[in-house]
């Protein structure tokens, strides 16, 4: 599982110019079953996506394909973690550490 944290590198008005494309891009990832959560950070200086069922290479491609990234208004930090405990509703996403 991956936490993809994006931080805006441009003024908010420039970011908002690309918000529609970013939201459509997110919807596509939800449709593929890749994302299980996403949202803005508070204060609003970026956002967070939780991706599952992908490897590091795919997580990096996801970050690179964000319309915010291609417009040059954000940068990503990608963190992989093993979700060994979850809320009951997220049980299908629990993982086992590799040996």
Gaussian input, Z-matrix of N, CA and C with variables (Angstrom, degrees):
# hf/3-21g

backbone

0 1
 N
 C     1     B1
 C     2     B2     1     A1
 N     3     B3     2     A2     1     D1
 C     4     B4     3     A3     2     D2
 C     5     B5     4     A4     3     D3
 N     6     B6     5     A5     4     D4
 C     7     B7     6     A6     5     D5
 C     8     B8     7     A7     6     D6
 N     9     B9     8     A8     7     D7
 C    10    B10     9     A9     8     D8
 C    11    B11    10    A10     9     D9
 N    12    B12    11    A11    10    D10
 C    13    B13    12    A12    11    D11
 C    14    B14    13    A13    12    D12
 N    15    B15    14    A14    13    D13
 C    16    B16    15    A15    14    D14
 C    17    B17    16    A16    15    D15
 N    18    B18    17    A17    16    D16
 C    19    B19    18    A18    17    D17
 C    20    B20    19    A19    18    D18
 N    21    B21    20    A20    19    D19
 C    22    B22    21    A21    20    D20
 C    23    B23    22    A22    21    D21
 N    24    B24    23    A23    22    D22
 C    25    B25    24    A24    23    D23
 C    26    B26    25    A25    24    D24
 N    27    B27    26    A26    25    D25
 C    28    B28    27    A27    26    D26
 C    29    B29    28    A28    27    D27
 N    30    B30    29    A29    28    D28
 C    31    B31    30    A30    29    D29
 C    32    B32    31    A31    30    D30
 N    33    B33    32    A32    31    D31
 C    34    B34    33    A33    32    D32
 C    35    B35    34    A34    33    D33
 N    36    B36    35    A35    34    D34
 C    37    B37    36    A36    35    D35
 C    38    B38    37    A37    36    D36
 N    39    B39    38    A38    37    D37
 C    40    B40    39    A39    38    D38
 C    41    B41    40    A40    39    D39
 N    42    B42    41    A41    40    D40
 C    43    B43    42    A42    41    D41
 C    44    B44    43    A43    42    D42
 N    45    B45    44    A44    43    D43
 C    46    B46    45    A45    44    D44
 C    47    B47    46    A46    45    D45
 N    48    B48    47    A47    46    D46
 C    49    B49    48    A48    47    D47
 C    50    B50    49    A49    48    D48
 N    51    B51    50    A50    49    D49
 C    52    B52    51    A51    50    D50
 C    53    B53    52    A52    51    D51
 N    54    B54    53    A53    52    D52
 C    55    B55    54    A54    53    D53
 C    56    B56    55    A55    54    D54
 N    57    B57    56    A56    55    D55
 C    58    B58    57    A57    56    D56
 C    59    B59    58    A58    57    D57
 N    60    B60    59    A59    58    D58
 C    61    B61    60    A60    59    D59
 C    62    B62    61    A61    60    D60
 N    63    B63    62    A62    61    D61
 C    64    B64    63    A63    62    D62
 C    65    B65    64    A64    63    D63
 N    66    B66    65    A65    64    D64
 C    67    B67    66    A66    65    D65
 C    68    B68    67    A67    66    D66
 N    69    B69    68    A68    67    D67
 C    70    B70    69    A69    68    D68
 C    71    B71    70    A70    69    D69
 N    72    B72    71    A71    70    D70
 C    73    B73    72    A72    71    D71
 C    74    B74    73    A73    72    D72
 N    75    B75    74    A74    73    D73
 C    76    B76    75    A75    74    D74
 C    77    B77    76    A76    75    D75
 N    78    B78    77    A77    76    D76
 C    79    B79    78    A78    77    D77
 C    80    B80    79    A79    78    D78
 N    81    B81    80    A80    79    D79
 C    82    B82    81    A81    80    D80
 C    83    B83    82    A82    81    D81
 N    84    B84    83    A83    82    D82
 C    85    B85    84    A84    83    D83
 C    86    B86    85    A85    84    D84
 N    87    B87    86    A86    85    D85
 C    88    B88    87    A87    86    D86
 C    89    B89    88    A88    87    D87
 N    90    B90    89    A89    88    D88
 C    91    B91    90    A90    89    D89
 C    92    B92    91    A91    90    D90
 N    93    B93    92    A92    91    D91
 C    94    B94    93    A93    92    D92
 C    95    B95    94    A94    93    D93
 N    96    B96    95    A95    94    D94
 C    97    B97    96    A96    95    D95
 C    98    B98    97    A97    96    D96
 N    99    B99    98    A98    97    D97
 C   100   B100    99    A99    98    D98
 C   101   B101   100   A100    99    D99
 N   102   B102   101   A101   100   D100
 C   103   B103   102   A102   101   D101
 C   104   B104   103   A103   102   D102
 N   105   B105   104   A104   103   D103
 C   106   B106   105   A105   104   D104
 C   107   B107   106   A106   105   D105
 N   108   B108   107   A107   106   D106
 C   109   B109   108   A108   107   D107
 C   110   B110   109   A109   108   D108
 N   111   B111   110   A110   109   D109
 C   112   B112   111   A111   110   D110
 C   113   B113   112   A112   111   D111
 N   114   B114   113   A113   112   D112
 C   115   B115   114   A114   113   D113
 C   116   B116   115   A115   114   D114
 N   117   B117   116   A116   115   D115
 C   118   B118   117   A117   116   D116
 C   119   B119   118   A118   117   D117
 N   120   B120   119   A119   118   D118
 C   121   B121   120   A120   119   D119
 C   122   B122   121   A121   120   D120
 N   123   B123   122   A122   121   D121
 C   124   B124   123   A123   122   D122
 C   125   B125   124   A124   123   D123
 N   126   B126   125   A125   124   D124
 C   127   B127   126   A126   125   D125
 C   128   B128   127   A127   126   D126
 N   129   B129   128   A128   127   D127
 C   130   B130   129   A129   128   D128
 C   131   B131   130   A130   129   D129
 N   132   B132   131   A131   130   D130
 C   133   B133   132   A132   131   D131
 C   134   B134   133   A133   132   D132
 N   135   B135   134   A134   133   D133
 C   136   B136   135   A135   134   D134
 C   137   B137   136   A136   135   D135
 N   138   B138   137   A137   136   D136
 C   139   B139   138   A138   137   D137
 C   140   B140   139   A139   138   D138
 N   141   B141   140   A140   139   D139
 C   142   B142   141   A141   140   D140
 C   143   B143   142   A142   141   D141
 N   144   B144   143   A143   142   D142
 C   145   B145   144   A144   143   D143
 C   146   B146   145   A145   144   D144
 N   147   B147   146   A146   145   D145
 C   148   B148   147   A147   146   D146
 C   149   B149   148   A148   147   D147
 N   150   B150   149   A149   148   D148
 C   151   B151   150   A150   149   D149
 C   152   B152   151   A151   150   D150
 N   153   B153   152   A152   151   D151
 C   154   B154   153   A153   152   D152
 C   155   B155   154   A154   153   D153
 N   156   B156   155   A155   154   D154
 C   157   B157   156   A156   155   D155
 C   158   B158   157   A157   156   D156
 N   159   B159   158   A158   157   D157
 C   160   B160   159   A159   158   D158
 C   161   B161   160   A160   159   D159
 N   162   B162   161   A161   160   D160
 C   163   B163   162   A162   161   D161
 C   164   B164   163   A163   162   D162
 N   165   B165   164   A164   163   D163
 C   166   B166   165   A165   164   D164
 C   167   B167   166   A166   165   D165
 N   168   B168   167   A167   166   D166
 C   169   B169   168   A168   167   D167
 C   170   B170   169   A169   168   D168
 N   171   B171   170   A170   169   D169
 C   172   B172   171   A171   170   D170
 C   173   B173   172   A172   171   D171
 N   174   B174   173   A173   172   D172
 C   175   B175   174   A174   173   D173
 C   176   B176   175   A175   174   D174
 N   177   B177   176   A176   175   D175
 C   178   B178   177   A177   176   D176
 C   179   B179   178   A178   177   D177
 N   180   B180   179   A179   178   D178
 C   181   B181   180   A180   179   D179
 C   182   B182   181   A181   180   D180
 N   183   B183   182   A182   181   D181
 C   184   B184   183   A183   182   D182
 C   185   B185   184   A184   183   D183
 N   186   B186   185   A185   184   D184
 C   187   B187   186   A186   185   D185
 C   188   B188   187   A187   186   D186
 N   189   B189   188   A188   187   D187
 C   190   B190   189   A189   188   D188
 C   191   B191   190   A190   189   D189
 N   192   B192   191   A191   190   D190
 C   193   B193   192   A192   191   D191
 C   194   B194   193   A193   192   D192
 N   195   B195   194   A194   193   D193
 C   196   B196   195   A195   194   D194
 C   197   B197   196   A196   195   D195
 N   198   B198   197   A197   196   D196
 C   199   B199   198   A198   197   D197
 C   200   B200   199   A199   198   D198
 N   201   B201   200   A200   199   D199
 C   202   B202   201   A201   200   D200
 C   203   B203   202   A202   201   D201
 N   204   B204   203   A203   202   D202
 C   205   B205   204   A204   203   D203
 C   206   B206   205   A205   204   D204
 N   207   B207   206   A206   205   D205
 C   208   B208   207   A207   206   D206
 C   209   B209   208   A208   207   D207
 N   210   B210   209   A209   208   D208
 C   211   B211   210   A210   209   D209
 C   212   B212   211   A211   210   D210
 N   213   B213   212   A212   211   D211
 C   214   B214   213   A213   212   D212
 C   215   B215   214   A214   213   D213
 N   216   B216   215   A215   214   D214
 C   217   B217   216   A216   215   D215
 C   218   B218   217   A217   216   D216
 N   219   B219   218   A218   217   D217
 C   220   B220   219   A219   218   D218
 C   221   B221   220   A220   219   D219
 N   222   B222   221   A221   220   D220
 C   223   B223   222   A222   221   D221
 C   224   B224   223   A223   222   D222
 N   225   B225   224   A224   223   D223
 C   226   B226   225   A225   224   D224
 C   227   B227   226   A226   225   D225
 N   228   B228   227   A227   226   D226
 C   229   B229   228   A228   227   D227
 C   230   B230   229   A229   228   D228
 N   231   B231   230   A230   229   D229
 C   232   B232   231   A231   230   D230
 C   233   B233   232   A232   231   D231
 N   234   B234   233   A233   232   D232
 C   235   B235   234   A234   233   D233
 C   236   B236   235   A235   234   D234
 N   237   B237   236   A236   235   D235
 C   238   B238   237   A237   236   D236
 C   239   B239   238   A238   237   D237
 N   240   B240   239   A239   238   D238
 C   241   B241   240   A240   239   D239
 C   242   B242   241   A241   240   D240
 N   243   B243   242   A242   241   D241
 C   244   B244   243   A243   242   D242
 C   245   B245   244   A244   243   D243
 N   246   B246   245   A245   244   D244
 C   247   B247   246   A246   245   D245
 C   248   B248   247   A247   246   D246
 N   249   B249   248   A248   247   D247
 C   250   B250   249   A249   248   D248
 C   251   B251   250   A250   249   D249
 N   252   B252   251   A251   250   D250
 C   253   B253   252   A252   251   D251
 C   254   B254   253   A253   252   D252
 N   255   B255   254   A254   253   D253
 C   256   B256   255   A255   254   D254
 C   257   B257   256   A256   255   D255
 N   258   B258   257   A257   256   D256
 C   259   B259   258   A258   257   D257
 C   260   B260   259   A259   258   D258
 N   261   B261   260   A260   259   D259
 C   262   B262   261   A261   260   D260
 C   263   B263   262   A262   261   D261
 N   264   B264   263   A263   262   D262
 C   265   B265   264   A264   263   D263
 C   266   B266   265   A265   264   D264
 N   267   B267   266   A266   265   D265
 C   268   B268   267   A267   266   D266
 C   269   B269   268   A268   267   D267
 N   270   B270   269   A269   268   D268
 C   271   B271   270   A270   269   D269
 C   272   B272   271   A271   270   D270
 N   273   B273   272   A272   271   D271
 C   274   B274   273   A273   272   D272
 C   275   B275   274   A274   273   D273
 N   276   B276   275   A275   274   D274
 C   277   B277   276   A276   275   D275
 C   278   B278   277   A277   276   D276
 N   279   B279   278   A278   277   D277
 C   280   B280   279   A279   278   D278
 C   281   B281   280   A280   279   D279
 N   282   B282   281   A281   280   D280
 C   283   B283   282   A282   281   D281
 C   284   B284   283   A283   282   D282
 N   285   B285   284   A284   283   D283
 C   286   B286   285   A285   284   D284
 C   287   B287   286   A286   285   D285
 N   288   B288   287   A287   286   D286
 C   289   B289   288   A288   287   D287
 C   290   B290   289   A289   288   D288
 N   291   B291   290   A290   289   D289
 C   292   B292   291   A291   290   D290
 C   293   B293   292   A292   291   D291
 N   294   B294   293   A293   292   D292
 C   295   B295   294   A294   293   D293
 C   296   B296   295   A295   294   D294

   B1=1.4443
   B2=1.5282
   B3=1.3189
   B4=1.4573
   B5=1.5246
   B6=1.3182
   B7=1.4566
   B8=1.5180
   B9=1.3177
   B10=1.4565
   B11=1.5222
   B12=1.3172
   B13=1.4613
   B14=1.5197
   B15=1.3333
   B16=1.4514
   B17=1.5219
   B18=1.3201
   B19=1.4605
   B20=1.5220
   B21=1.3205
   B22=1.4589
   B23=1.5254
   B24=1.3192
   B25=1.4586
   B26=1.5255
   B27=1.3314
   B28=1.4617
   B29=1.5204
   B30=1.3145
   B31=1.4580
   B32=1.5284
   B33=1.3267
   B34=1.4605
   B35=1.5306
   B36=1.3163
   B37=1.4625
   B38=1.5268
   B39=1.3350
   B40=1.4724
   B41=1.5145
   B42=1.3294
   B43=1.4685
   B44=1.5251
   B45=1.3271
   B46=1.4627
   B47=1.5285
   B48=1.3242
   B49=1.4693
   B50=1.5271
   B51=1.3232
   B52=1.4674
   B53=1.5228
   B54=1.3323
   B55=1.4675
   B56=1.5234
   B57=1.3229
   B58=1.4649
   B59=1.5110
   B60=1.3268
   B61=1.4649
   B62=1.5265
   B63=1.3223
   B64=1.4624
   B65=1.5286
   B66=1.3231
   B67=1.4717
   B68=1.5288
   B69=1.3261
   B70=1.4722
   B71=1.5298
   B72=1.3145
   B73=1.4658
   B74=1.5309
   B75=1.3359
   B76=1.4654
   B77=1.5203
   B78=1.3313
   B79=1.4700
   B80=1.5248
   B81=1.3173
   B82=1.4664
   B83=1.5127
   B84=1.3228
   B85=1.4632
   B86=1.5256
   B87=1.3386
   B88=1.4683
   B89=1.5220
   B90=1.3235
   B91=1.4620
   B92=1.5149
   B93=1.3362
   B94=1.4662
   B95=1.5264
   B96=1.3234
   B97=1.4592
   B98=1.5227
   B99=1.3304
   B100=1.4611
   B101=1.5214
   B102=1.3212
   B103=1.4614
   B104=1.5189
   B105=1.3366
   B106=1.4640
   B107=1.5236
   B108=1.3412
   B109=1.4686
   B110=1.5202
   B111=1.3396
   B112=1.4655
   B113=1.5133
   B114=1.3177
   B115=1.4522
   B116=1.5116
   B117=1.3271
   B118=1.4632
   B119=1.5142
   B120=1.3214
   B121=1.4603
   B122=1.5320
   B123=1.3283
   B124=1.4658
   B125=1.5171
   B126=1.3115
   B127=1.4557
   B128=1.5300
   B129=1.3204
   B130=1.4611
   B131=1.5350
   B132=1.3255
   B133=1.4656
   B134=1.5232
   B135=1.3429
   B136=1.4596
   B137=1.5048
   B138=1.3225
   B139=1.4565
   B140=1.5168
   B141=1.3390
   B142=1.4533
   B143=1.5198
   B144=1.3352
   B145=1.4615
   B146=1.5214
   B147=1.3316
   B148=1.4591
   B149=1.5285
   B150=1.3388
   B151=1.4655
   B152=1.5192
   B153=1.3188
   B154=1.4504
   B155=1.5219
   B156=1.3296
   B157=1.4580
   B158=1.5186
   B159=1.3308
   B160=1.4588
   B161=1.5244
   B162=1.3255
   B163=1.4552
   B164=1.5279
   B165=1.3099
   B166=1.4642
   B167=1.5339
   B168=1.3214
   B169=1.4654
   B170=1.5255
   B171=1.3292
   B172=1.4740
   B173=1.5270
   B174=1.3292
   B175=1.4636
   B176=1.5253
   B177=1.3158
   B178=1.4630
   B179=1.5280
   B180=1.3388
   B181=1.4664
   B182=1.5234
   B183=1.3330
   B184=1.4661
   B185=1.5291
   B186=1.3241
   B187=1.4657
   B188=1.5276
   B189=1.3158
   B190=1.4640
   B191=1.5277
   B192=1.3292
   B193=1.4679
   B194=1.5285
   B195=1.3230
   B196=1.4613
   B197=1.5313
   B198=1.3258
   B199=1.4608
   B200=1.5291
   B201=1.3229
   B202=1.4589
   B203=1.5396
   B204=1.3349
   B205=1.4615
   B206=1.5211
   B207=1.3329
   B208=1.4641
   B209=1.5235
   B210=1.3361
   B211=1.4685
   B212=1.5268
   B213=1.3254
   B214=1.4543
   B215=1.5138
   B216=1.3553
   B217=1.4680
   B218=1.5265
   B219=1.3406
   B220=1.4633
   B221=1.5166
   B222=1.3219
   B223=1.4555
   B224=1.5209
   B225=1.3245
   B226=1.4597
   B227=1.5245
   B228=1.3174
   B229=1.4629
   B230=1.5215
   B231=1.3200
   B232=1.4594
   B233=1.5280
   B234=1.3333
   B235=1.4599
   B236=1.5234
   B237=1.3160
   B238=1.4682
   B239=1.5230
   B240=1.3289
   B241=1.4622
   B242=1.5225
   B243=1.3256
   B244=1.4605
   B245=1.5243
   B246=1.3268
   B247=1.4709
   B248=1.5263
   B249=1.3275
   B250=1.4653
   B251=1.5197
   B252=1.3179
   B253=1.4650
   B254=1.5193
   B255=1.3305
   B256=1.4592
   B257=1.5253
   B258=1.3099
   B259=1.4621
   B260=1.5221
   B261=1.3377
   B262=1.4614
   B263=1.5336
   B264=1.3105
   B265=1.4604
   B266=1.5291
   B267=1.3308
   B268=1.4623
   B269=1.5272
   B270=1.3072
   B271=1.4605
   B272=1.5310
   B273=1.3383
   B274=1.4722
   B275=1.5367
   B276=1.3228
   B277=1.4651
   B278=1.5162
   B279=1.3202
   B280=1.4635
   B281=1.5201
   B282=1.3358
   B283=1.4580
   B284=1.5246
   B285=1.3014
   B286=1.4537
   B287=1.5168
   B288=1.3374
   B289=1.4666
   B290=1.5156
   B291=1.3272
   B292=1.4699
   B293=1.5253
   B294=1.3051
   B295=1.4670
   B296=1.4936
   A1=107.04
   A2=115.88
   A3=120.56
   A4=111.26
   A5=114.36
   A6=121.99
   A7=105.59
   A8=116.08
   A9=121.67
   A10=106.59
   A11=115.73
   A12=120.81
   A13=108.54
   A14=115.28
   A15=118.73
   A16=109.53
   A17=114.09
   A18=121.83
   A19=107.54
   A20=115.90
   A21=120.02
   A22=110.07
   A23=115.49
   A24=122.06
   A25=110.85
   A26=115.86
   A27=122.08
   A28=108.46
   A29=115.76
   A30=121.03
   A31=109.86
   A32=116.43
   A33=122.54
   A34=112.63
   A35=118.87
   A36=119.46
   A37=111.24
   A38=117.80
   A39=120.46
   A40=111.13
   A41=117.40
   A42=121.48
   A43=109.50
   A44=116.72
   A45=121.11
   A46=113.08
   A47=118.07
   A48=120.64
   A49=111.56
   A50=116.98
   A51=122.31
   A52=112.73
   A53=116.63
   A54=120.56
   A55=112.63
   A56=118.20
   A57=120.43
   A58=112.03
   A59=116.54
   A60=120.91
   A61=110.49
   A62=117.27
   A63=121.50
   A64=110.71
   A65=117.15
   A66=121.13
   A67=110.65
   A68=117.65
   A69=120.94
   A70=110.10
   A71=116.54
   A72=121.99
   A73=110.47
   A74=117.04
   A75=120.53
   A76=111.40
   A77=116.69
   A78=120.55
   A79=111.02
   A80=116.98
   A81=120.47
   A82=112.06
   A83=117.09
   A84=120.89
   A85=111.71
   A86=116.84
   A87=119.07
   A88=109.85
   A89=116.72
   A90=121.02
   A91=112.76
   A92=117.09
   A93=122.19
   A94=112.14
   A95=117.84
   A96=121.27
   A97=113.37
   A98=117.25
   A99=121.96
   A100=112.00
   A101=117.51
   A102=121.00
   A103=111.53
   A104=115.72
   A105=119.61
   A106=111.33
   A107=116.93
   A108=120.88
   A109=108.81
   A110=114.52
   A111=120.76
   A112=108.22
   A113=116.27
   A114=119.63
   A115=112.44
   A116=114.28
   A117=122.05
   A118=110.76
   A119=115.39
   A120=120.33
   A121=107.65
   A122=114.98
   A123=120.38
   A124=107.56
   A125=119.90
   A126=126.41
   A127=111.27
   A128=114.64
   A129=121.39
   A130=111.54
   A131=114.05
   A132=119.56
   A133=111.21
   A134=116.03
   A135=121.47
   A136=110.56
   A137=115.91
   A138=120.89
   A139=111.46
   A140=114.89
   A141=122.37
   A142=108.60
   A143=115.84
   A144=122.58
   A145=107.39
   A146=117.14
   A147=122.06
   A148=106.52
   A149=115.73
   A150=121.90
   A151=109.75
   A152=116.10
   A153=121.34
   A154=109.61
   A155=115.02
   A156=119.87
   A157=113.71
   A158=117.04
   A159=120.90
   A160=109.10
   A161=116.05
   A162=120.30
   A163=109.26
   A164=116.67
   A165=121.56
   A166=111.39
   A167=115.81
   A168=119.74
   A169=111.13
   A170=116.08
   A171=119.39
   A172=110.63
   A173=118.44
   A174=120.86
   A175=110.23
   A176=116.95
   A177=120.67
   A178=111.31
   A179=116.87
   A180=119.85
   A181=110.85
   A182=116.74
   A183=120.56
   A184=109.26
   A185=116.49
   A186=120.36
   A187=111.04
   A188=116.75
   A189=120.85
   A190=112.39
   A191=117.09
   A192=120.30
   A193=113.35
   A194=117.84
   A195=120.69
   A196=109.07
   A197=118.61
   A198=120.24
   A199=113.30
   A200=117.89
   A201=120.21
   A202=110.22
   A203=116.43
   A204=120.41
   A205=110.62
   A206=116.27
   A207=119.20
   A208=111.75
   A209=117.10
   A210=121.22
   A211=111.75
   A212=117.20
   A213=121.00
   A214=114.86
   A215=117.00
   A216=119.49
   A217=113.66
   A218=117.50
   A219=119.86
   A220=110.06
   A221=114.57
   A222=121.55
   A223=107.66
   A224=115.84
   A225=121.57
   A226=111.89
   A227=114.31
   A228=124.30
   A229=105.25
   A230=117.02
   A231=121.56
   A232=109.00
   A233=115.42
   A234=121.50
   A235=109.02
   A236=116.21
   A237=120.59
   A238=108.86
   A239=115.64
   A240=119.21
   A241=109.06
   A242=114.81
   A243=122.16
   A244=107.23
   A245=116.37
   A246=121.84
   A247=109.32
   A248=117.09
   A249=121.20
   A250=112.65
   A251=117.83
   A252=122.81
   A253=107.55
   A254=115.30
   A255=121.56
   A256=109.43
   A257=114.98
   A258=119.71
   A259=107.43
   A260=117.65
   A261=119.51
   A262=113.87
   A263=118.38
   A264=120.77
   A265=112.72
   A266=116.40
   A267=120.47
   A268=112.73
   A269=116.70
   A270=120.79
   A271=113.34
   A272=119.98
   A273=118.71
   A274=113.64
   A275=117.88
   A276=121.22
   A277=113.42
   A278=117.69
   A279=119.88
   A280=109.79
   A281=114.21
   A282=120.37
   A283=110.28
   A284=115.15
   A285=121.36
   A286=107.99
   A287=116.78
   A288=118.47
   A289=110.52
   A290=116.06
   A291=118.93
   A292=108.27
   A293=115.40
   A294=121.52
   A295=114.07
   D1=149.34
   D2=-177.02
   D3=-130.78
   D4=141.32
   D5=167.55
   D6=-102.38
   D7=120.48
   D8=176.93
   D9=-108.63
   D10=108.89
   D11=-178.17
   D12=-104.82
   D13=122.35
   D14=178.25
   D15=-107.45
   D16=143.14
   D17=178.04
   D18=-124.13
   D19=130.29
   D20=178.98
   D21=-66.94
   D22=139.43
   D23=177.85
   D24=-115.50
   D25=7.23
   D26=179.96
   D27=-135.39
   D28=167.08
   D29=176.87
   D30=-61.33
   D31=150.64
   D32=-176.11
   D33=-57.25
   D34=-35.27
   D35=179.94
   D36=-64.07
   D37=-35.68
   D38=175.24
   D39=-69.19
   D40=-39.53
   D41=177.53
   D42=-60.41
   D43=-47.18
   D44=-176.44
   D45=-63.48
   D46=-22.87
   D47=175.44
   D48=-61.25
   D49=-24.56
   D50=-175.68
   D51=-110.38
   D52=8.01
   D53=-174.76
   D54=-63.33
   D55=-41.76
   D56=179.90
   D57=-59.40
   D58=-45.41
   D59=178.64
   D60=-65.56
   D61=-38.46
   D62=178.70
   D63=-63.25
   D64=-45.27
   D65=-179.92
   D66=-64.03
   D67=-41.56
   D68=177.68
   D69=-62.99
   D70=-39.89
   D71=177.00
   D72=-61.87
   D73=-44.19
   D74=176.61
   D75=-59.57
   D76=-44.98
   D77=-179.93
   D78=-58.03
   D79=-39.01
   D80=176.69
   D81=-61.36
   D82=-41.90
   D83=178.87
   D84=-68.03
   D85=-37.12
   D86=174.49
   D87=-64.06
   D88=-40.89
   D89=178.83
   D90=-61.42
   D91=-32.36
   D92=177.34
   D93=-78.93
   D94=-9.52
   D95=-177.53
   D96=79.79
   D97=16.85
   D98=-177.72
   D99=-83.66
   D100=-40.10
   D101=-178.15
   D102=-97.70
   D103=140.30
   D104=173.35
   D105=-114.10
   D106=-11.47
   D107=176.08
   D108=-166.03
   D109=152.86
   D110=174.06
   D111=-161.45
   D112=158.98
   D113=176.52
   D114=172.95
   D115=172.13
   D116=179.64
   D117=-75.70
   D118=149.34
   D119=170.32
   D120=-82.55
   D121=157.90
   D122=176.18
   D123=-126.85
   D124=116.17
   D125=7.41
   D126=-69.51
   D127=161.99
   D128=-172.29
   D129=-76.17
   D130=81.15
   D131=176.44
   D132=-121.71
   D133=14.52
   D134=179.87
   D135=160.49
   D136=-153.79
   D137=-177.90
   D138=-156.88
   D139=177.91
   D140=-178.89
   D141=-137.15
   D142=137.56
   D143=174.66
   D144=-124.12
   D145=141.48
   D146=174.11
   D147=-112.73
   D148=116.29
   D149=-177.46
   D150=-112.59
   D151=143.39
   D152=-179.88
   D153=-136.25
   D154=156.91
   D155=177.08
   D156=73.84
   D157=21.01
   D158=179.01
   D159=-128.90
   D160=160.81
   D161=174.33
   D162=-98.82
   D163=177.49
   D164=-176.31
   D165=-59.26
   D166=-42.49
   D167=-179.58
   D168=-59.37
   D169=-44.42
   D170=178.87
   D171=-66.54
   D172=-39.63
   D173=177.91
   D174=-59.61
   D175=-40.48
   D176=178.46
   D177=-67.31
   D178=-38.28
   D179=177.09
   D180=-66.61
   D181=-36.73
   D182=176.97
   D183=-59.88
   D184=-51.11
   D185=-179.36
   D186=-59.32
   D187=-41.45
   D188=-177.77
   D189=-68.74
   D190=-24.79
   D191=-176.44
   D192=-91.93
   D193=-4.72
   D194=178.34
   D195=-61.40
   D196=129.71
   D197=176.71
   D198=-54.63
   D199=-29.46
   D200=174.60
   D201=-64.01
   D202=-40.68
   D203=178.99
   D204=-66.49
   D205=-48.68
   D206=-176.80
   D207=-65.98
   D208=-25.29
   D209=176.16
   D210=-83.44
   D211=-7.22
   D212=178.73
   D213=74.68
   D214=29.15
   D215=-178.30
   D216=-111.45
   D217=6.01
   D218=177.04
   D219=-154.20
   D220=165.22
   D221=169.85
   D222=-134.23
   D223=154.27
   D224=-175.88
   D225=-111.13
   D226=148.47
   D227=166.88
   D228=-121.37
   D229=126.10
   D230=-175.70
   D231=-114.14
   D232=126.55
   D233=179.83
   D234=-124.23
   D235=125.04
   D236=175.60
   D237=-93.47
   D238=140.40
   D239=173.38
   D240=-145.89
   D241=158.84
   D242=179.43
   D243=-101.66
   D244=112.15
   D245=-177.31
   D246=-82.39
   D247=81.93
   D248=-178.64
   D249=-81.32
   D250=-20.14
   D251=175.59
   D252=-129.55
   D253=140.43
   D254=179.35
   D255=-146.79
   D256=166.98
   D257=167.60
   D258=-64.91
   D259=154.07
   D260=-178.19
   D261=-52.98
   D262=-38.14
   D263=-178.76
   D264=-65.77
   D265=-20.86
   D266=-179.93
   D267=-101.18
   D268=11.78
   D269=-178.28
   D270=-51.84
   D271=-37.85
   D272=179.12
   D273=-60.26
   D274=-16.71
   D275=-177.97
   D276=-98.30
   D277=0.60
   D278=178.93
   D279=-63.62
   D280=146.45
   D281=-176.75
   D282=-127.00
   D283=158.46
   D284=175.50
   D285=-109.98
   D286=133.66
   D287=176.89
   D288=-62.94
   D289=143.54
   D290=176.34
   D291=-76.99
   D292=154.96
   D293=-176.16
   D294=-62.46

